[in-house]
Amino acid sequence: MKSYSLLDLESSVQMKLYTLNKRQFVLVFVTFFICFSLSVLIGLAGPEIVTDFEIDSAHMSPPPDNGSMSTGPFILNSPPLSTFNQQLWLMCRFKMKPEKKRNSRYTVPFELDIGIQGNKDAVGHLITPDSHNHSKSRELECTKTYCNELIILHLGFLNYDNYVITVMVHGLDDVAAVTFTFKMYNTSFTQLEIWFRFVFLVFTFIGSCMFAHTMRRFAMRDWSIEQKWISILLPLLLLYNNPVFPLTFLVNSWVPAMLDALFQATFLSMLLLFWLCVYHGIRQSQRSFSKFYLPKIIIVFLVWLSAFVLAAWQEYRELQDPTYSYKHDVQNYIGLKIFFFLVGGVYLLYLLFLIIRAYSELRTLPYFDLRLKFLTGLMLVVLTISIAIIVMRFGTSMLAENFVSDLATHYKNSAEFLSFYGLLNFYMYTMAFVYSPSKNAQNETHFRDNPTFSMLNESDDEVIYGTDDDNVNNGTMPLNPSRYHDSESD
């Protein structure tokens, strides 16, 4: 195992992390959890994300021709819509007549013909390509008389105030009843989303300016690797909060939604790259692009690419055909899913390897040990909460059909949305505070002493956390010790 001395490692601008005593250290985490809990509570009190409108075929006006429940046509009028509804889904659920010859579980293939007409200002506009109905093959999975819910179509953005959808069914017999459901985003949730994105955007902008202001007094070569990465991640957090999100409601285009997916995928990927670089770079001061950064960039880029393609491919196909279902491209999606999990597995193994190496080599050095403990503790909190949110949202189907979500109706309220957005924002704010320079960092930049001398008569707890009576740590990290010793030899 390689051993390090403090002079072998890169020193940096003194961070608040070094000056916090135990009480202050606990207070930082308590503040983080309080802010996160408030976002969850606000979400729990907020509106439901999705609203729905059901139409029973038995009470349809006009009723299906000849009273047939097996073929239709079913003429469906959507409720009044606005851009604040964001998207529109049409769901369908069949109830079959009891049949003794059937098994308790069975599958029935059938065909759908779907016509879509958009109405605006009492003028109808046919929006289906080439003025033809869409013909689609579907499979109905049933248990006794009840069948699973199908997605008939999905409109990613709304051009019209009302839609008239005509559905014809071929190949299904013995249908007892059909229930159609229109689902769209709740306008109250959309308003909540706009306000909270704006609030996080403002706080992130203020935090970015404050962090940049505190760091401008120091030469960039003296910044720690954490400080350099925070200066990159905070502007990317601005993009994650999406300053162009209001364009979704002002422009009838797929571009704002695609930009939102791009911004989110980019920020999350850079966060993954941050963890790799910090755990490796904290024990290595020489970081060449080809040997240090390039392998990590390749791994994270593959994660970003697969995630963005999975998010964008279905949206692109639905723009061409609102009745598109990823199940028609099941082989392509299986390939993408396998690729995503393989690359994700490589990333996790590499990150675990770097964490183990960093702890095994630096755990005896108090300052570096503290950096590792804080980084790992906060990262584990974020990952644990994120995994819990994903499991609650998707359940076990995350690994099956809902990996590429057909419909974000897994949210029952706004809590999951606000908790995830709040989690990442508060995570970044906490790191920006802890990694910002301490009050006496400017004075310490001129201090050229080996901190091991000041540690000889102190306990580990006093070195790492300080004492409750002191506001700053007595031990200090010298900046660029190699340059200092070179000047001494001259």
VOGU-3710 file (C-alpha; in Angstrom, 3 decimals, decimal comma):
1> mksyslldle> 0,000/0,000/0,000  1,387/3,385/-0,964  1,965/5,806/1,921  1,700/9,573/1,651  3,114/12,468/3,598  1,345/15,809/3,688  3,992/17,304/1,417  3,347/14,651/-1,237  -0,212/15,864/-1,614  -1,692/19,026/-3,009
11> ssvqmklytl> -2,510/21,723/-0,459  -5,155/24,330/-1,057  -7,106/27,335/0,105  -8,277/26,744/3,651  -11,952/25,691/3,515  -14,693/26,156/6,102  -14,597/22,381/6,377  -11,313/22,679/8,304  -12,597/25,329/10,734  -15,929/23,778/11,776
21> nkrqfvlvfv> -16,071/22,351/15,273  -18,241/19,341/16,087  -21,291/21,419/16,959  -21,091/23,414/13,752  -20,492/20,272/11,742  -23,673/18,698/13,091  -25,544/21,966/12,493  -24,649/21,845/8,782  -26,243/18,415/8,400  -29,248/19,370/10,526
31> tfficfslsv> -29,843/22,427/8,335  -29,628/20,265/5,224  -32,223/17,822/6,559  -34,522/20,614/7,743  -34,527/22,260/4,301  -35,106/18,914/2,598  -37,920/18,022/5,007  -39,619/21,361/4,362  -39,612/20,685/0,619  -41,177/17,260/1,238
41> liglagpeiv> -43,860/18,725/3,516  -44,721/21,434/0,987  -44,990/18,724/-1,661  -47,272/16,602/0,505  -49,558/19,593/0,966  -49,408/20,422/-2,739  -51,801/19,397/-5,514  -51,850/16,092/-7,349  -49,597/16,063/-10,368  -52,069/14,423/-12,759
51> tdfeidsahm> -55,778/15,004/-13,247  -58,010/12,624/-15,203  -61,352/12,578/-16,998  -63,135/9,222/-17,473  -65,567/8,277/-20,222  -67,565/5,049/-19,917  -68,619/3,540/-23,247  -72,073/2,788/-21,834  -72,694/6,501/-21,268  -70,861/7,809/-24,318
61> spppdngsms> -72,458/10,483/-26,439  -72,936/9,571/-29,214  -73,008/5,847/-28,293  -71,009/3,309/-30,337  -72,638/2,263/-33,601  -75,161/-0,591/-33,219  -74,432/-0,626/-29,498  -71,244/-2,616/-30,103  -68,732/-2,597/-27,247  -66,218/-4,699/-29,177
71> tgpfilnspp> -65,591/-2,581/-32,263  -66,785/1,003/-31,838  -66,220/3,500/-33,292  -65,726/5,321/-30,006  -65,788/9,096/-30,482  -64,046/10,783/-27,555  -63,995/14,509/-26,749  -61,172/15,638/-24,473  -61,864/18,141/-21,701  -60,842/21,789/-22,328
81> lstfnqqlwl> -57,048/22,090/-22,364  -54,421/24,784/-21,983  -50,647/24,862/-22,229  -50,547/24,529/-18,422  -51,836/20,970/-18,866  -48,482/20,353/-20,630  -49,277/16,877/-22,043  -52,227/14,613/-22,810  -52,622/10,852/-22,520  -55,550/8,670/-23,554
91> mcrfkmkpek> -55,840/5,416/-21,618  -58,195/2,505/-22,234  -59,349/-0,394/-20,059  -61,440/-3,324/-21,336  -63,694/-5,554/-19,272  -64,403/-8,925/-20,887  -67,465/-11,130/-20,611  -66,965/-14,267/-18,491  -65,910/-17,286/-20,561  -65,526/-20,755/-19,063
101> krnsrytvpf> -63,124/-21,944/-21,771  -60,535/-19,272/-20,942  -57,734/-19,588/-18,424  -57,547/-17,227/-15,462  -54,753/-15,320/-17,250  -54,628/-14,928/-21,018  -53,446/-12,620/-23,802  -55,544/-11,412/-26,726  -53,981/-9,702/-29,806  -56,079/-7,077/-31,571
111> eldigiqgnk> -55,882/-4,029/-33,875  -56,614/-0,348/-33,216  -57,495/2,392/-35,698  -57,035/5,842/-34,172  -57,983/9,216/-35,627  -56,990/12,531/-34,002  -58,564/15,918/-34,654  -57,548/19,138/-32,900  -60,036/21,963/-32,389  -59,174/25,588/-31,754
121> davghlitpd> -61,551/28,541/-31,811  -64,368/26,250/-32,893  -62,451/25,317/-36,047  -61,364/21,708/-36,493  -57,870/20,913/-37,759  -56,904/17,376/-38,699  -53,419/16,771/-37,278  -52,812/13,139/-38,218  -50,128/12,657/-40,901  -51,460/12,356/-44,452
131> shnhsksrel> -55,016/12,646/-43,099  -55,040/8,903/-42,366  -55,932/7,024/-39,203  -53,179/5,272/-37,269  -53,388/1,473/-37,299  -51,640/-0,243/-34,426  -51,298/-3,804/-33,175  -51,765/-4,323/-29,465  -51,871/-7,187/-26,992  -54,397/-7,249/-24,194
141> ectktycnel> -53,321/-9,015/-21,003  -56,312/-10,094/-18,939  -56,997/-11,795/-15,633  -60,435/-13,387/-15,773  -62,701/-10,524/-16,900  -60,398/-7,593/-16,075  -57,671/-6,454/-18,478  -54,644/-4,227/-18,050  -54,791/-0,539/-18,936  -53,461/0,443/-22,361
151> iilhlgflny> -52,034/3,752/-23,529  -53,816/4,667/-26,733  -51,858/7,850/-27,472  -49,633/10,490/-25,924  -49,288/14,131/-27,012  -46,058/15,663/-25,727  -47,260/19,244/-26,168  -50,691/20,717/-26,805  -51,393/22,759/-29,925  -55,162/22,885/-29,516
161> dnyvitvmvh> -57,777/23,658/-26,892  -59,667/20,429/-27,484  -59,106/17,084/-29,192  -61,620/14,690/-30,761  -60,271/11,141/-30,921  -61,948/8,302/-32,796  -61,039/4,735/-31,818  -61,939/1,595/-33,773  -61,199/-1,895/-32,386  -60,679/-5,037/-34,491
171> glddvaavtf> -60,172/-8,585/-33,251  -61,738/-8,366/-29,813  -64,893/-10,319/-29,019  -66,992/-10,605/-25,894  -66,183/-7,107/-24,612  -68,533/-6,254/-21,762  -67,461/-2,634/-21,214  -64,779/-0,135/-22,190  -63,550/2,775/-20,073  -61,468/5,567/-21,621
181> tfkmyntsft> -59,497/7,998/-19,476  -57,922/11,302/-20,479  -54,983/12,225/-18,263  -53,108/15,511/-18,192  -50,965/17,541/-15,828  -52,846/19,428/-13,163  -52,683/23,189/-13,832  -52,209/23,821/-10,101  -49,162/21,550/-10,081  -47,787/23,332/-13,153
191> qleiwfrfvf> -47,999/26,658/-11,316  -46,275/25,095/-8,302  -43,557/23,697/-10,559  -42,948/27,085/-12,202  -42,644/28,868/-8,862  -40,323/26,339/-7,253  -38,087/26,102/-10,297  -37,870/29,898/-10,218  -37,086/29,965/-6,468  -34,347/27,343/-6,839
201> lvftfigscm> -33,021/29,221/-9,874  -32,739/32,479/-7,900  -31,101/30,793/-4,888  -28,643/28,983/-7,162  -27,742/32,227/-8,935  -27,153/33,982/-5,603  -25,134/31,043/-4,308  -23,024/30,926/-7,481  -22,257/34,646/-7,234  -21,353/34,415/-3,538
211> fahtmrrfam> -19,081/31,415/-4,092  -17,359/33,096/-7,051  -16,926/36,294/-4,989  -15,257/34,447/-2,098  -12,943/32,521/-4,433  -11,821/35,464/-6,562  -9,250/36,503/-3,938  -7,234/33,349/-4,510  -5,267/32,139/-7,507  -7,003/29,227/-9,220
221> rdwsieqkwi> -3,872/27,102/-8,889  -4,410/27,216/-5,111  -8,034/26,019/-5,231  -8,732/22,509/-4,013  -10,218/20,043/-6,464  -13,561/20,305/-4,632  -13,582/24,092/-5,009  -12,810/23,844/-8,718  -15,647/21,389/-9,245  -18,152/23,442/-7,236
231> sillplllly> -17,377/26,393/-9,511  -18,402/24,161/-12,443  -21,404/22,434/-10,863  -23,151/25,590/-9,623  -23,597/27,062/-13,152  -24,749/23,619/-14,315  -27,264/23,604/-11,454  -28,696/26,774/-13,013  -29,321/24,763/-16,165  -30,768/21,883/-14,140
241> nnpvfpltfl> -33,314/24,337/-12,706  -33,973/25,305/-16,343  -34,162/29,075/-16,866  -35,992/28,484/-20,175  -38,733/26,342/-18,604  -41,454/29,046/-19,143  -40,926/28,654/-22,890  -42,787/25,348/-22,552  -45,995/27,350/-22,110  -45,190/30,150/-24,544
251> vnswvpamld> -44,002/28,115/-27,535  -45,875/25,165/-29,045  -42,751/23,167/-29,762  -40,889/20,077/-28,614  -37,657/22,078/-28,179  -38,218/23,305/-24,559  -39,013/19,783/-23,370  -35,941/18,414/-25,129  -33,767/21,142/-23,584  -35,123/20,273/-20,141
261> alfqatflsm> -34,160/16,626/-20,623  -30,731/17,684/-21,927  -30,049/20,016/-18,985  -31,062/17,428/-16,395  -29,030/14,631/-17,989  -25,992/16,917/-18,291  -26,042/18,084/-14,669  -26,542/14,579/-13,287  -23,722/13,233/-15,468  -21,367/15,992/-14,350
271> lllfwlcvyh> -22,245/15,140/-10,746  -21,206/11,542/-11,458  -17,967/12,822/-13,007  -17,383/15,041/-9,952  -17,459/12,045/-7,610  -14,973/10,101/-9,746  -12,560/13,015/-10,087  -12,629/14,033/-6,426  -12,080/10,542/-5,013  -9,176/10,041/-7,392
281> girqsqrsfs> -7,823/13,596/-7,415  -7,783/14,020/-3,640  -4,790/11,661/-3,502  -3,128/12,791/-6,716  -1,863/16,317/-7,412  -0,679/15,663/-10,982  -3,780/15,258/-13,168  -3,062/14,985/-16,864  -6,026/15,037/-19,223  -5,242/11,795/-21,064
291> kfylpkiiiv> -4,542/9,641/-17,995  -6,692/11,251/-15,322  -9,732/12,861/-16,967  -10,213/11,042/-20,292  -11,132/7,554/-18,925  -13,641/9,103/-16,520  -15,142/11,332/-19,214  -15,631/8,330/-21,512  -17,479/6,320/-18,835  -19,720/9,223/-17,820
301> flvwlsafvl> -20,344/10,237/-21,431  -21,639/6,745/-22,191  -23,971/6,990/-19,183  -25,145/10,432/-20,368  -25,612/9,250/-23,940  -27,668/6,179/-23,056  -29,836/8,124/-20,575  -30,473/10,973/-23,017  -31,234/8,615/-25,906  -33,695/6,671/-23,747
311> aawqeyrelq> -35,414/9,939/-22,776  -35,342/11,546/-26,219  -36,069/8,589/-28,503  -39,623/8,008/-27,352  -40,372/11,735/-27,419  -39,044/11,982/-30,975  -41,087/9,009/-32,165  -44,235/10,343/-30,491  -43,797/13,605/-32,398  -43,957/11,588/-35,597
321> dptysykhdv> -46,758/9,347/-34,338  -48,730/10,184/-31,140  -49,871/6,538/-30,920  -46,303/5,229/-30,816  -45,422/2,778/-28,039  -41,870/1,767/-27,161  -43,075/-1,850/-27,075  -42,965/-1,776/-30,868  -39,235/-1,159/-30,616  -38,774/-3,590/-27,767
331> qnyiglkiff> -35,550/-5,053/-29,179  -33,942/-1,611/-29,458  -35,039/-0,708/-25,951  -33,761/-3,968/-24,510  -30,414/-3,239/-26,143  -30,358/0,292/-24,726  -31,340/-0,936/-21,282  -28,604/-3,600/-21,272  -26,050/-1,025/-22,453  -27,177/1,469/-19,771
341> flvggvylly> -26,922/-1,074/-16,960  -23,540/-2,334/-18,175  -22,051/1,157/-18,298  -23,701/2,018/-14,996  -22,220/-1,116/-13,454  -18,736/-0,205/-14,701  -19,157/3,281/-13,219  -20,219/1,924/-9,812  -17,324/-0,539/-9,678  -14,836/2,178/-10,653
351> llfliirays> -16,262/4,603/-8,062  -16,157/1,920/-5,356  -12,542/1,145/-6,261  -11,563/4,830/-5,995  -13,331/5,218/-2,643  -11,569/2,182/-1,176  -8,172/3,363/-2,480  -8,711/6,874/-1,129  -9,684/5,645/2,350  -6,909/3,066/2,539
361> elrtlpyfdl> -4,215/5,592/1,579  -5,398/8,813/3,240  -7,251/7,788/6,383  -4,198/8,510/8,583  -3,960/12,126/7,385  -6,433/14,212/9,428  -7,317/16,895/6,882  -7,734/14,501/3,985  -9,575/12,042/6,192  -12,059/14,811/7,057
371> rlkfltglml> -12,564/15,680/3,398  -13,285/12,046/2,602  -15,700/11,612/5,498  -17,722/14,707/4,615  -17,825/13,935/0,889  -18,798/10,300/1,426  -21,355/10,996/4,167  -23,237/13,609/2,163  -23,017/11,547/-1,023  -24,500/8,498/0,722
381> vvltisiaii> -27,361/10,619/2,068  -28,158/11,915/-1,425  -27,904/8,479/-3,045  -30,037/6,818/-0,369  -32,830/9,387/-0,680  -32,637/9,337/-4,497  -32,924/5,550/-4,628  -35,863/5,675/-2,219  -37,633/8,239/-4,424  -37,030/6,168/-7,572
391> vmrfgtsmla> -38,273/2,971/-5,915  -41,412/4,729/-4,666  -42,024/6,190/-8,095  -41,371/3,155/-10,296  -41,302/0,196/-7,948  -39,941/-3,070/-9,292  -41,186/-2,125/-12,774  -38,173/0,217/-13,050  -36,297/-2,795/-14,368  -39,148/-3,906/-16,618
401> enfvsdlath> -41,642/-2,053/-18,781  -41,728/1,263/-16,941  -37,989/1,802/-17,207  -38,910/4,193/-19,988  -41,954/5,672/-18,353  -45,064/5,811/-20,505  -46,791/8,122/-18,114  -45,632/9,985/-15,028  -48,751/9,073/-13,079  -46,684/7,231/-10,503
411> yknsaeflsf> -46,638/10,546/-8,603  -49,671/10,810/-6,332  -48,738/14,312/-5,171  -46,015/16,908/-5,539  -43,830/15,520/-2,753  -41,632/13,343/-4,964  -41,053/16,144/-7,464  -40,108/18,708/-4,808  -38,073/16,227/-2,776  -35,869/15,272/-5,733
421> ygllnfymyt> -35,361/18,841/-6,956  -34,854/20,097/-3,417  -32,432/17,281/-2,607  -29,996/18,118/-5,404  -30,243/21,871/-4,865  -29,679/21,648/-1,095  -26,851/19,168/-1,681  -25,075/21,696/-3,889  -25,735/24,598/-1,490  -24,292/22,573/1,402
431> mafvyspskn> -21,130/21,704/-0,497  -20,728/25,302/-1,699  -20,889/26,525/1,916  -18,534/23,919/3,367  -15,970/24,180/0,558  -15,942/27,982/0,487  -12,869/29,705/2,024  -12,798/30,240/5,768  -12,701/33,727/7,283  -8,951/33,676/7,839
441> aqnethfrdn> -8,139/31,903/4,560  -6,663/35,113/3,133  -4,154/35,321/5,997  -3,353/31,645/5,797  -2,306/31,952/2,151  0,888/33,608/3,411  1,519/30,999/6,093  4,197/28,532/5,062  4,504/25,943/7,792  4,219/22,208/7,914
451> ptfsmlnesd> 0,919/21,496/9,724  2,319/18,312/11,256  4,369/20,444/13,667  1,251/22,097/15,085  -0,451/18,700/15,412  2,120/17,058/17,665  0,452/18,017/20,937  -3,185/17,847/19,778  -5,686/15,011/19,661  -7,221/13,869/16,391
461> deviygtddd> -10,599/15,354/17,313  -9,038/18,760/17,978  -7,167/18,637/14,697  -10,222/17,672/12,667  -13,017/19,570/14,349  -11,322/22,187/16,530  -12,679/22,992/19,965  -15,990/24,504/20,933  -14,178/27,566/22,332  -12,248/28,237/19,142
471> nvnngtmpln> -13,839/29,511/16,000  -11,003/28,303/13,801  -8,741/25,289/13,733  -5,257/25,840/15,089  -3,713/23,658/12,387  -3,631/25,058/8,868  -2,963/23,620/5,465  -0,069/25,377/3,725  -0,605/26,302/0,101  1,619/24,628/-2,440
481> psryhdsesd> 4,254/23,274/-0,027  6,384/22,039/-2,886  6,834/25,609/-4,151  7,643/26,771/-0,617  10,364/24,201/-0,069  11,841/24,939/-3,492  12,191/28,586/-2,516  13,854/27,600/0,784  16,447/25,489/-1,005  17,324/28,477/-3,203
//
